[in-house]
Amino acid sequence: MANLSPRRPLPLLTTPHKGGRSALTCQFRCGNQCAHDVQNTSENVYFGDVVAEAVSRRGLLRAGALGALAIGAGVSAAAPAFAASGPGAEAAAQADAETLGFGHGGRGGLGFTAVRPNTDDKVTVPEGYETAPVVRWGDPVLPGAPAFDFENQTAAAQAAQFGYNNDFVAFFPLGAQRGLLWVNHEYTDENLMFRGYTNGDAATEEQIRIALAAHGGSVVEVERVGRTGQWKLVTRGRRRYNRRVTAQTPMRFTGPAAGGDLLKTSADPAGTTPVGTLNNCAGGTTPWGTVLSGEENFNQYFVNGNGVPEAQKPFLSRYGVSPTTGVPSGNRRFDRVEERFDLARHPNEVNRFGWIVEIDPFDPDSTPVKRTALGRLAHEGATTTLARDGRVVAYMGDDSRFEYVYKFVSKKRYIPGFDRHNRTLLDEGTLYVAKFTGDSPAAEIDGSGRLPADGRFDGSGQWIPLVTGDVSHVPGMTAQEVLVYTRVAADKVGATKMDRPEDVERNPVTGGVYVALTNNTNRTPAQVDEANPRPSNKHGHILEITELRDDAGATTFAWSLPLVCGDPNDPSTYFGGFDKTKVSPISCPDNVAFDAEGNLWISTDGNQLGANDGLFAMPVRGPERGHLKQFLSVPVGAETCGPFVSPDQRSVFTAIQHPGETNGATPEAPTSHWPDGGASQPRPAVVVTWHRQGRKVGS
């Protein structure tokens, strides 16, 4: 492998920002959320304040269905590092091995040479692999859509083309040689999309309409290239499945909050027909073949927050909506073309975002559905599985500092092939929030990152019910209020404050549930606890949940931290007990996924170790458990999203969004030319990576 490239000089930062993200990313992705006060001001205890009681993690593991501990991380075989430390580390690792056993996948390790961290303006993959774009911003999606023309964009063209930025990726096979991709379009960066852009006040109305059309998601048909693991966009024929969903697509509400007063507006007095979806981050799929897309940082799109009724203002603040009169700094000014984004005129419009949206990729004429039973928050996504008795379970994270982890369990059971019945399952059930308890003495969780005496950060937990159908479990709140103001309800029941819970996924082989906790630089030494063991946590960590009897419908669980991210040389990091001289550095885990063998794949966002973000993989069991390797790195200024490993494990799809989103970058002075090279403008794109000899990816 080539030596680590020197970091390229970039334009000066205009204003300081926390973390590894640029000022542009902070402005356009989340409305400078980190620069604002923490939204969760509840007095919920940090769970380090609670010493474990009757049930230890190890006892639950032995009582239940022995899910595997897994981590996500990246590896750089180049960097020497400290070995796992702590008086009980070796014994704990051996106990895990004895308890979990070594069946199924992951025993042989991952057979690729780790990619070194770098700052190159390209996608770097291991030796023997190739990578290529599948679909890029502006590529035609609908038949008849024009070719992309950066200099002559229109809203009509964008509504028929692939949207800007791309996060969650789902793949639906159409036989062996064809398939459908669903891709979220999380947000727009007008500063990189348009020449001479300064702010929403000065933008043309056409530019604002282009941005509205660039949000949402796309369904595109793809085909395999020969017998390889490469896939490409289908550009000929009818392409009958292709579809664009935007911020202006008609939708409908279902579930207990649908039709409630908090969702009614002058344009929709029935409170049942919202318009559009915004800031779609991660997602999931259902057993009946639909997509679940999470609306995340929706708060940033609204103006005149001070114009809402007084009783509503505390709830707006809890969701990060600016309480001031006028326009928050950096606002896109969607209200200039659609007045629904002016809260002084339409105070309930903001309540119509922050949901899980269900889309049918096989029916381009279907109406997307916002499922209110899954609660309203800054949804990273929703991952479904089945409980032992056949009920549908959805796991969700609320991506903000000190927010919570949730799950929904349906009332009725999934019936294979009974589509009309299954499409109702996400409308009735119980919504829960997680509370975690550590099992080590408080004195052993001192903020240094040192493992406690038992050799691991771990404990037990419970799922606290918030609402079941029309019945609230939260004193003083109705069921509708719990679902529309879910954060407030979780505050009231004492849920555990976490370090930005993002993607939550269940391992299909082991049954373990993994939560990506990206970072939280606002956590103070007094706020550390066993599940969030470091103050000013800028690198994040992975949390694993093992539910009682391996039943996704259970209300109690064990948990552990198999990965504490950062430079392996930093003694506060932990890589599952594996030799840290042989792992890659990793920072800011964002999305997680699994291949058919149960290996964990992790994408990162906001790397604070001086290199580009990347995609990482590791086995979850056996002697290689914790041996984390970096599989690819993304271009300058980009974030790694997705990922998705194909069912035959011959292809990995990775969404690469906001390439070139660095401080001071503009179309006149771009800092990336990926993926087209030369003097081209950077374009977010989904890429596929495959082995040249047709081997399984990672094998």
ROGULO-775470 format. One record per residue (C-alpha): residue in one letter; x, y, z. Coordinates in steps of 0.05 Angstrom, whole numbers, plus 5000, padded with zeros to 4 digits. Layout:
BEGIN
AXYZ ...
This chain:
BEGIN
M500050005000 A502350714988 N504851135045 L499951595080 S498852215038 P500352895068 R494153285087 R492453785033 P491654525050 L484454755051 P481055435054 L481055745123 L475355605170 T470656195174 T467856015243 P470255485292 H466154845295 K466554245340 G468453575312 G471253365246 R465753665202 S466754295162 A462854935174 L458954795110 T456754115134 C454654395201 Q450554945168 F446954555114 R446253865146 C443654035215 G443054795220 N449254875264 Q446254435317 C452754355356 A453355105362 H446655145398 D444854955469 V443554225483 Q436154095471 N435453575527 T435453965592 S431753415631 E434453195698 N434652465679 V440452115713 Y446351925671 F446551185680 G453451205711 D449651485771 V446250805779 V450350205802 A447949545773 E442949155812 A440648435807 V441948235735 S448948265705 R450348255631 R453847585636 G448047275673 L443147515621 L447447255565 R447546555595 A440146585610 G438446815540 A440246625470 L447546805473 G448147355421 A455147535399 L458748155421 A460848555361 I464349195345 G465149635288 A471649975274 G477050095225 V483949835219 S490550085199 A495849555204 A500950105202 A499750455268 P502650145332 A497950175391 F496749955462 A493849275475 A487249215510 S488149415582 G484649335649 P485348815703 G479848375676 A480548485601 E483747815584 A479147415629 A473047775603 A474947645530 Q475846905546 A469146885582 D465747175522 A468946655477 E466746085522 T459746365530 L458346545458 G461345955421 F464245965351 G458645745303 H456646065238 G460546615204 G466547035223 R471246475246 G476346565192 G477147325196 L476847825139 G481647675083 F483548355056 T489248825070 A486849435108 V486750095071 R491250615104 P488051265128 N489151815075 T486752495050 D486352314976 D480752564932 K478451874910 V475451234936 T481050784960 V479750034963 P484049434982 E488649084932 G484648624887 Y478349044890 E475149544842 T470050084853 A465650504808 P459850994814 V452850704803 V448751354805 R450552084817 W447052734834 G443352964772 D443352294735 P436552184700 V431851764742 L425151844706 P424551684632 G425252334593 A429352684647 P434853124617 A442152994627 F445353354685 D447654064670 F450954404730 E450655084697 N443355044676 Q439454704732 T431954744738 A426954504789 A423154104737 A429553744716 Q431653604788 A424953304805 A426352774751 Q433752684768 F437552354825 G437352824885 Y442953164922 N446852774974 N445452044987 D445251695054 F441351045067 V441650515012 A436849925006 F437249384953 F431448974927 P433148394879 L429348304814 G432447634797 A439847504793 Q441748054744 R437248634762 G435049004825 L432349644854 L436150144896 W432550614943 V437051194965 N435551745015 H437252464996 E438852755064 Y440153495051 T442354015001 D448654445003 E446655044962 N453655334971 L456354774928 M450254684882 F449855394855 R455055904833 G455056544873 Y450356284927 T450756684992 N444456535032 G437156375028 D435157105028 A439057244964 A437556584930 T433056584869 E426256254877 E428355744825 Q434355554867 I429855444927 R425155014885 I431154614860 A433154484932 L426054254950 A426253764892 A433253514910 H430953264979 G427252614992 G429451974958 S430051584893 V428350894867 V432850684810 E433450034772 V440449734767 E443449144730 R449448704741 V455348784695 G456348084666 R457647584722 T461648064764 G459948424829 Q459349084792 W452549404781 K450549994737 L444550434727 V439350194677 T438850764626 R434550444572 G427450194567 R421450354608 R424650324677 R417750254706 Y419950244779 N424150884777 R421451424821 R423052084855 V420252264924 T421452994943 A419653524994 Q413353644953 T410752924946 P403652814974 M403652335033 R398952095087 F399051985162 T397051335194 G397051085266 P394351375331 A396552105320 A393652155250 G387952655248 G389852955315 D389653695330 L397253745333 L397753525260 K392353965230 T393854565187 S389755055146 A391754675083 D390054005116 P384554115167 A383753355174 G390953265195 T391952665151 T395552885087 P402453185098 V406653425040 G413853195028 T419552905068 L425853265092 N432853095117 N432152345105 C438052025139 A438451275151 G432950775144 G430950045141 T426649555104 T420549145123 P419148395117 W413848575065 G418748925019 T418149675033 V422950215055 L422850585122 S426251265115 G427851695176 E426752455178 E432352735219 N434353475225 F427753755202 N427854335252 Q432654755210 Y427854875153 F422955325191 V422756065207 N419056515257 G419056005314 N417056555362 G410456625326 V407455975351 P402655965410 E406056025478 A403955325499 Q407555035439 K414255395449 P417354915501 F416054335454 L419154695395 S425454835436 R425854105455 Y426253945381 G431454475365 V426854975330 S429555675338 P424956055386 T426656735355 T422557175310 G425257195239 V430056745201 P435356315236 S442356415208 G443755985146 N436355815134 R434755595063 R428456025062 F423655505036 D418355965064 R419556445006 V416255954958 E411955545006 E409155925066 R408055285106 F415255355130 D413356005166 L411155785236 A407856445251 R402856265197 H402755515203 P405055315274 N403354575266 E407254465201 V413554295239 N409753725274 R408753405207 F416153235201 G420552795244 W417152145227 I418851465196 V416351475124 E414550815090 I415450785014 D413750204968 P419450154917 F415549684873 D409650154862 P411650844837 D404451074841 S403550904915 T402951454968 P408551465020 V406051375092 K408451725155 R407651215211 T405851605274 A405950995320 L413650995314 G414151675348 R416952345326 L424252515337 A430652645297 H430051955266 E436651665242 G432651075214 A428650455233 T431049735229 T425849175231 T426148455254 L421247955281 A420047765354 R419647035371 D412147045368 G412147385299 R410848105320 V414648635281 V419949025319 A423149675296 Y429449955329 M430850715324 G435951225346 D434951965359 D441052305330 S442652875376 R446952985438 F444052655501 E438152345464 Y435351645469 V434650955437 Y427650695421 K424050095395 F416949945372 V413549265379 S407249135338 K400848875369 K399348385313 R403747855281 Y406947845213 I403647355165 P408147185105 G404647355039 F398747715071 D400648395046 R394248765064 H394848545136 N402248665142 R401649385117 T397749545181 L402849265231 L406649915242 D400350285261 E398749935327 G403449705381 T407849945438 L413250475433 Y419050385483 V425150785504 A431550475532 K434350555602 F441350275615 T444550085681 G451949965691 D454449385733 S461049685759 P462150125820 A461650865803 A468850975825 E471250515769 I468050955715 D472651545723 G472651855653 S479551595636 G476851055591 R480250515633 L476249875636 P473049715703 A475349125744 D470948625708 G474448795642 R468749105603 F463749665602 D457149295609 G450749225648 S443349095641 G437449505616 Q430049545604 W425249805552 I420550295584 P413650345551 L411451035528 V404950895492 T400750305468 G395950485414 D391451035442 V393750905514 S399251345543 H403951065595 V406751755611 P403252145666 G400552815643 M401052665569 T395852395521 A397651855470 Q397752385415 E402452825455 V407052235469 L407552085395 V408352805371 Y412853015428 T416452355439 R422752675466 V418853005522 A415452345540 A422251995543 D424752545589 K419052425636 V420151675644 G427551735659 A430651455595 T438351445590 K441852025557 M446551765503 D452152035458 R448252155393 P444851485379 E444851405304 D443850755266 V441150145303 E441749465268 R440648735287 N445748205268 P441947685226 V446647135249 T447547265323 G441447675341 G445548225375 V443048935366 Y448349465353 V447750205365 A452550705333 L453951265382 T457451775339 N460252275389 N458552795442 T463653325459 N458653635508 R459053065559 T462753315620 P466952905669 A461152925718 Q456552625666 V460552005646 D457451325659 E458950615641 A455450645573 N458451325557 P465151265593 R468951855564 P467852605573 S468353045511 N467152415471 K469452635402 H470651945371 G464351565393 H463250825407 I458950225391 L453949925440 E451249215435 I444648985463 T443048255477 E435748175492 L433047665541 R432346975508 D434647295443 D427547545435 A426748225401 G420048285437 A423248245506 T423148845553 T429748695588 F436748625559 A444148605572 W448849105540 S456249215530 L461149675494 P465149235447 L468449845414 V470750505441 C473250885381 G479451315368 D486851225356 P488950535381 N494950865414 D490051225460 P489150795523 S481851025528 T480150625465 Y477849895466 F477449405408 G473848815438 G480048555472 F483748455405 D491148655398 K490849405385 T497349405347 K493649045290 V487349465283 S485550095244 P483950765277 I476650945273 S472751575291 C465351755292 P461451125274 D455051305238 N451750735200 V452449985212 A450649375170 F451948625167 D453848145113 A450847445106 E456147155151 G454647645208 N460848075200 L459748795222 W460849375173 I461350095197 S461350755160 T464051385192 D462052125191 G466552675216 N473152315226 Q477152705278 L483752345268 G486152765209 A484152305152 N478152205106 D472151815130 G471551075111 L468150405114 F470549875163 A469149145175 M470448615229 P468447905248 V463947875309 R466147205338 G471946745345 P479346905352 E478747485302 R473247835341 G475248555348 H480248535290 L477849155255 K479949325184 Q478749935141 F475749705076 L475350365038 S476351105046 V472151655013 P474252294978 V475952975008 G470453285050 A465752685041 E461852255090 T461151495085 C453851275084 G449950645070 P452950135070 F449549535040 V452848855028 S449048464974 P445847794993 D450947404953 Q456447814987 R459647984920 S458148724922 V458349284973 F454349914959 T456850544994 A453451224991 I458551784988 Q455352455004 H457853175004 P464653064971 G468553724973 E464454005030 T470354345062 N471055035093 G471255575040 A469455104982 T465155394926 P463755204853 E468955734834 A474055414881 P472254674891 T476454254937 S474253594906 H473053374834 W470252694851 P467352274819 D468352554748 G475452824757 G478853364717 A475954054732 S468953784745 Q464553984804 P463853464860 R457553044858 P454852594913 A454351884887 V452951154906 V458750694889 V459449944886 T465749564905 W467348854883 H473148354879 R476348294810 Q476347534815 G469147474837 R470647294909 K465947464966 V467348164990 G471748145052 S473347405046 
